[in-house]
Structure formats: C-alpha cells, structure tokens
C-alpha cells in the first residue's frame, strides 16, 4: 500500500532543505516527506578525520546525508547571481538576486557570520582588477559570506532540528529506486526498503553526488535534457603569503581566463585561505580532491588552496559529462592506489614525475598527508595540461609567486554536473508533477543558488496546490 503525502523531496541537500523550510513556513498544514540516502547530520562522522585513512563508509558521510556535501564544505556563500548557477537565466537577474538575498537572511537567522568579504575594499579591489586586466583575466566581483567548515555543520544541524520540529518527515538511509510515472505524470516513488510513497508534487533535489542517479532516471522516464558542462582540473596549494593580498581583500578571488592556445575557459574556484586540501569519495570509492577552511584559529594552516577548473562543453553525440569526468578521476586513482596525486609545478612544467625525495625537500608542506607524488601528464589530456599551465602563468601576474616551482598541484578535481535538465521558470520538467532543482539537475553549482532554488520551487509548488 502506498503512503500518501503532499510533497516528496528527493535529497536533503541545501536545495531540498530550503524547499522544505519554505513549504512549512508558508503552508504548515502540508505533509512533506524528504528521502535521503545518507545519514542524519549528527550521525555523519568521517573516520578519516581522525585516522587520516579512508574507511570506505557506504554511503560516504562527506558527500551524503543531511546538508549533502555542504555540511563539510568550506561553506562559502556567493552573494552574487553571477556566480554559482543558472538561476538568472531561468528566473531573471532581479528575481535571482532577490532569492539569494532571502536565502542569505535564513543562513544568518540560523547563525551565519554577518561579515561579508569583498564589499569594503574599493581601492584594493581596483588594484586587483587592474592587474587582472593586464593579464587578460576577468575578475568576477562577488561578495562572500564565509560559514567555515565547522560552523556550517552547526548551522545545518539547527536547520535539521527546525524542519523536523515543523513536521517534515525525513527518511534517512533510504534510497529512491524508482520514480513512478503514470500517463506522463509523476505520482510517486519507490525506495530500497520496499516502500511506495505517493504525492501531488515531487522534487528531485539531489546534489552532485546524485547527479549520475538522476541522469539514469531521466533516461528511464523520458525527461528532456541537454548536455552539460564538464569541469575538470586541479587544486592548487601555495603559502598564505603568496595569496595574502587577494585573501585579505576578496577572501575568494573569482578569476576567469580564456587560454591563448585553445581559447578554453579556465576559472578559479573555492579558495581556502589558511585551509587544508581534502579528499572526497563518491560512489564506488572514487577519490577526488577538494579543500576546506575552518573558522577556528586552532585549525588554521600556513597554506592557501583553490581549484583551477577547465570548462568543456561538448556537442552531439556526446551526452555523458559525468562519465567523462569520472574516467579522468579513475585514471588518477589507478595511478595512486585510490588516493590523490600531487605534483610540484616545477615538475609539471618539466614533464617529469614528482618523487618523494623532491617533495620532501620542498619548502611548501602538503596539507593532504596521504597524497601520492606523481605525474599529472599521465592523467590529463594534453589540451587540459596546456590550459592549466597558461592559467597559472596568467595568475602569477596578479599574485606573484604562484608560478613558483614549489607550488603544489593536486589531481583530480572534478565537478560532476549532469546533463542539464530542461525546466521552466517553476522548475517543472517535461514530466508533469516532477520538478528538478539544484546541482544534480545542472541548475545550480553551489550552496547559495541551490538554497535560493529551494525557496523558489517551494513557492511554485504552493501556487500549484492552491490553484
């Protein structure tokens, strides 16, 4: 027998959380069910934080569970619609701006630091912009609110407590296996526990970790999609002193470059001043690199890390951006025994493998202790190698010292964006009754726009239910 509710939300990441939050704020009488394959936030414990060795937990506590990958991310909220997704294209720039502001206020309500980086250093930012222009780099000015890895966890813990207290039912450790469609209308879901749930509205709010799953569902039930972007690259680590001017005045300098050789787009992403490089594990034990920065002084390091991502858009017949990114990451894992590869920039330019001996005499000490010295040229296509090298040379003109031989490059960093789901302004898919939001649908690419997306779809659902 099916269990009937008003709204089913698949995934308890930021998009799903803010959707549930808004539904209960506006319509507390609704029966809202969230289904999450991971654990509740208080049960999300990663053994590697203590042992420094991955225990292969299934599902991974870093990427799944309440708040998704956001729970243990650096927690940077981008307060500009120009960064983090496609909401302006779908809703219009002004509406996207309004929703980002509203979601930001909710984060503040639940304990986010009120400080915002990148709004009060006009002279300094002007100097950064001047240097960027001279290097043919575009500086995207985006105010940043930094939650911090440990503070973000606390904020999402409060949000979990809040939505549960408002009556939202959350099924943890539960996987949606099927979306039930009858006569072209989505009417419910089936889970791996053998249960069936039916609802008037279903929202797929899976994040990047669930993008592959949702891609398969799109193919199964005929949801219209188009090829998405593939973002693949490295995480760069330097001493704080190299990035000091950018860190102090912007916190996260978002710079975009179109490379002279191939005219490919390369961008900086997720800067972590005084942070540490980390490993994320996806389904099947796939290891990719990421980075964190904590608020507490006791957790600070002497290094800054950030991602350099090469964006590739393919044309037909290509339709598997996730698989492309995974294959590159799998190759790196194969060479490193399932760990992250690290190479000095000096060796990267000379086309030689970094060795333990050369890494040990490096002045720059890696913060990812189990990274394996290796050779990125055995992982990346030549084109991506050239793109990364040209971007690093350009960035050196903005923040001198970045192109030092001792700079560390960790691979592979991949952002698993699925084929973009075609949605209207209410985030309805081509299957009536099914809406798609967030990173897993190719709509957003970060915490803030995913959160804003959740607010937007909740309001669209309420309008539909009240019509």
N, C-alpha and C positions, 0 to 999 in steps of 0.2 A: 504494500500500500504506500502511496506517495504522501509525503508530508508537505502541506501547503503553507506558503508564506507569501508576502507581498513582493519582496525583493531578495534576490540571491546575488551576492558579491563574491566572485571567484578571486581569491588572493587578498591578503591582509597587508599589502604594502601601503605606502603613503596615499596612493590614489584611492584604494579601497577604504582606508581608514577615514579619509576626509569625506568620501561619499557617505559612509555610514554616519559619521558625525553630523553632517548637514541634514541627512534624512531625519534623524532623531531630533535635531533642533527645530525643524520646520513641521515634521509630522510624527510626533512621539507615539502615535497610535499604530504606526506601521510595524509589521513583523519583518524584521531584516535579519537575514542569515548570511554570515561570512564563512567561507570554506577555505581553509589554509592548510597546505600540505606540511608545513613546518610546525614548530613548537610555539607555545605562548612565550612572551618576551622574557619572563623570569626564568624560563627553562632553557633559554638559548645560551648555552655555555660552550665555548670552544676550548678543548683541551690544549690546543697548540699555544694558547696564550701563556700557559704555564710550562708545558713540556718542550715547546718550540718545534714539536713534530706533529704533523697532521695524523689524527687517529682515524680518518676516513669515516666520520659520522654520516649517517644517512637518515634523513636529509641533512645537508650541511647547515650548521647553525649560523654561519656567517652570511649566507645568501638567502636562506629561507626562514620562515617564522614571522611572527607579528612585527610589522615595520619593514619586512624584507631586508634587502642589502643596506637600507638606510639606517638600520639600528646600530650598525657597527661602522658606518662610513664616517668620513671626516665631518659630515653634517654641515656642508656649506649651502646656504640658501641664496640662489641668484635672484635678485630683486628686479631684474630687467626682463621684459618679454623677448628681448633679442637673444637670450641665452636659455638653452635647456629644453627646446622642443618646438612643436609646430602649432601651439595654441593660437598665435596671432593669425596664421593662415586660415585656421578653421573658424575662429570666433571674431576676428578683427583685432587690431592692435589695442584699441582702447579697452575693449572688454577683457582681453587677456591681462592687461595692466591692472585693471580693477580686481580681477580674481586673484592675481598674485599678491596684491596688497591685502586682500581679505584673508587669504591662507596664511600670510605672514603674521597678521594680527592674532590668529589662532595659535601659531607657534609661540608668540610672545605670551599669550594667555596661559600657556602650559609650561612656561619657564625659560623660554629662549632669551639669550643675552640681547639686550636692547641696542648694543653697539653695532654700528654698520660701518664697514670699511669701504673706502673709495668715494666719499662724498665731500670731504672737508680738506682735501689737499690739492687745491686747484693749481698752484704753481708747480708742485712736484709732478702731478699728473700731466701737466702741459709739457714738462721736460721729457717724461717717458714717451708721450705721444710724438714729440719731435724726433727722438731717437728711433722710434718705431717707423716713422715715415721715411727717415733716411735709410733704413734697412729694408724698405718695401714691405713692412709688416703693418697689418691693420690692428689697432688697439680697440677692442670692444669694451666700452666703459660700462661696467655692471656693478652696482653696489652689492656687497656681500654681507650676509649675516652668518656668522660662524657659530654653529652649535657646539662643535667639538665632539669627538667620538664618545667620550664618557657621558657628556651632558645630553647628547642626542638620545642615548639609551634611556636616560631618566625621563626625558620629555615624552618619548613614545610609550614608556611604561605608564605614565599618567594618562595618556590618550587611551591606552588599552583599558585601564581601570574605568575611565569615563564612559566609553561606548558600551562597555559591559553593564555599567550601572544604569544606563539609559534603556537597557532592554535588548541590545543587539546580541544575538546568539552567535557564538563563534565556534566552529568545529575545527580544532587543531589536529595535526597528524592525520589529516584526511585529504585524499587526492580526488579531484573530479576526473572521472574516467571518460564520461560522455556528456555532451550537450544534446538534450532531447529536442528534436525538431519534428513538428507535425504540420503538414500542409504549408511549408515555408515559414512557419512561426516557431521560435524557440519557446518551449513551455516548461523546461526543467532541466535537471542534471542528475547524473548517476555518480556514485562515489565508489571508491575501492573497498568500502565497508559493506557494499551491497545495498545501500540505502538509495532511495529516489526522492528528490525534492522538486516541487513544482512552484512556479512563481509567475506573477504577471510581468515582472521585469527581471532580466538577468544582465549583470555587468561583468565582463571579463576585465579584471584589474590586475592581471599578472604582471610582474616586472620582467627584467631582462632574463632572470633565471628561468622564467616560464615562457619565454618567447618561442622557444622551439616547440613546446607543447601546444601553444596557441596556433602556431603555423600549421601543425598537423590537423588541428580541429577545423581550421579554415578550409583546408583541402577536403576534409571529410564531409562537411556540411555545406560547402559551396559559398563561403564568404568571399566577397571580392577583395583582392589585394593588389598591390603593385610592388615591384622590387624596392627594397630599402637600401640605405647606405651601409657600407662596411667600414668600420673604424678599427684600424689595427696599428699598433706601434709599440713604443717602449715607455718605461718610466725612467725618468732622468733623476739622478741624485747628485747634489753638489753641497758644498759647505754653505751654511747660512750667510756667511759674509758675501758670497757671490751674488746672492739674490736679495741682499738686505734692503736696497733702495726700493725695489719692487714690492717686497713683502711689507715694509713699513707703510707704504703709501697706497697700495691697492689690495694687499693681502693675497689676492689671486689675480695676476695679470693675464687676461684673456687675449691672446695674440693669434692672428690668423695670417698665414703665408701661402702664396701660390708660387710653387717652386719654379725656377727659371728653366730647368731642363724639361720637365714633363707637364708643367702648369697644373700640378696636383695641389689640392688643398690640404694643408697641414695646420693643426691647431694645438695650442697648449690647453691643458685640461686638468682640473683637480690639483691645485698647488697646495702643498702641506708644509708650511714653514715650521722648522724645528720638529718635523714629524718623522715617521718611520715608514719604510716600504713594507708591504704585507702581501700575503698570498691569499687569493680567493679560490675556492674549489666549487666546481659546478658538477652537474650530473655526470656520473661515470668517473669521478675523480679528476676531472680536467683542471689543471692548475693554471691560473692567470694572475698577473701581478696587479696590485693596487697600492694605495697609500693612505695613511691616516695622520691626523694631528690632534693631540689632546689639548684640553684647556689647562689642566693642572700642570704647574711648573715641574712637579716631580717626574712627569712623563716626557718632558722636553728632551730633544736630542740636539746635536750641533748641525744637523743636515736639513736641507730642504729638498723635497721631491715633488715632481709633477709629471704628468703624462704628455707625450707627443703622439698625436694620433693622425694618421693619414686617412683621409676620407675618400672612398672609392664608390662611385655609382656605376652600376653595370646596366647593360641593355639586354633585351631578349636575345637568346633563350635563357639567360642566367636568371635564376629565381631563388637561389639558396644562399643569401648573405650570411646566415648563421653558420652554415656548414663550411663556408669559405674561411670564416674567422676561426672556427674550431680546428680545421685542418692545420692551419699555421700554428695554433697553440699546441696541438697534439705533436707536431714535429719538434717543437721546443721541449715538450715534456719527455719525448722519446730520448732526446739527447742528454737530458738531465735527470733521468730516473724519476720523473714525475715531480720535479722541483722547478724552480725559476732559474733561468740563465742570467748571468751577469757578465758584462764585458766593459772594460775601460774604453773611453772614447778614443784614446791613442791607439789601442789595438784595433778598434772598429775602423779607423781611418786607414790603418796599415794593412788591413785584411788578414789579421792573424788572431789566433785564439788567445784569450786571456788565460794565464796559468795561475795556479795557487801561489806560486813564488812571486809573480809580478803583482798580484793582488795584495799580498801581504806587505809589500814594500810601498804600497800606495799610501799617501798621506790621508786620503779620504777613506774612512772606515765604513763598510756597508752596514746599514741598519737591518737588512734582511739576512740574518746569520746563516741560514741554510741555503742561500743562493749558490748555484754551481758555476764556476768560471767557465766560459765557453766562447763560441763564435756565432754571432747573430747572422753572419752571411750564409750560414748553413740552414737558416730558418726562413729568412725573408727573401722574397723575390728581389732582384737587382733594383727594380724601379723604386720599391719602398726604401731600400738602403740609401739610394741617392736622395730621395725626398727627405729622409731623416737627417742626413748629413748637411744638406743645404739649409734646412730649418735651423739646425744647431749653429751653423756659421752666421745666419742672419740674427739669431737671438744673441750671439756674442757681441753684436754691435749695440744692443740695448742694455745688456748686463754683462760687461766684460769679465772673462774668466770662465764663462760657461763652456767654451770650446777647449778647455784645458784637457791635456792627455789623461788626467786623473778622474775626470767626470765619469760617473758610472751610468751604464745603460742596462736596464733590466727588461727581459722579454719573456713572455709576450703580454702586452696589454691589449685586450680586445673588448669592444663594447658590442654585445650581442643584440643588435636591433633586428627585429624580424622584418619580413616583408610588411610594408605599411598597409594597415587595414584601411580600406576606403570607408570613411564615415561622414555623416552630415554634421551640421552645427550642434545637433543634440547627441552626437556620438553614436547614432544608430548605424548598425552595419546593414548589409544587404539582406540579412535575415531578420525579419520583424521580431521584436521582443528581446533582441540581443544587442547590447551596447558594448563598445570596446574603448578602453582608456589606458593611459599610462605608457610606460616604456615597452612593455611586451607587445603592445599593438603598434609600435612605431610612431605614437602620437607625441610622447614626451621623451626627454633624455636627462632627467634629473629630479631631485626631491621637490623643488618648489613648483615647477609646472605640473608634475604629477599630482601634487596636493591640490593645486588650483583646478586641475582637471576633475578631481573628485567632487569638488564643490559644484562645478558646472553641471556635471552629469546628474547629480542628485536633484538639482533644481529642474532639469529637464524631465526627470522621472516623476517628480511631484506634479508638474503640469500635466503630464500624460495621465496619471492616475486620477487627477481631479477633473479632467475633461469630460 
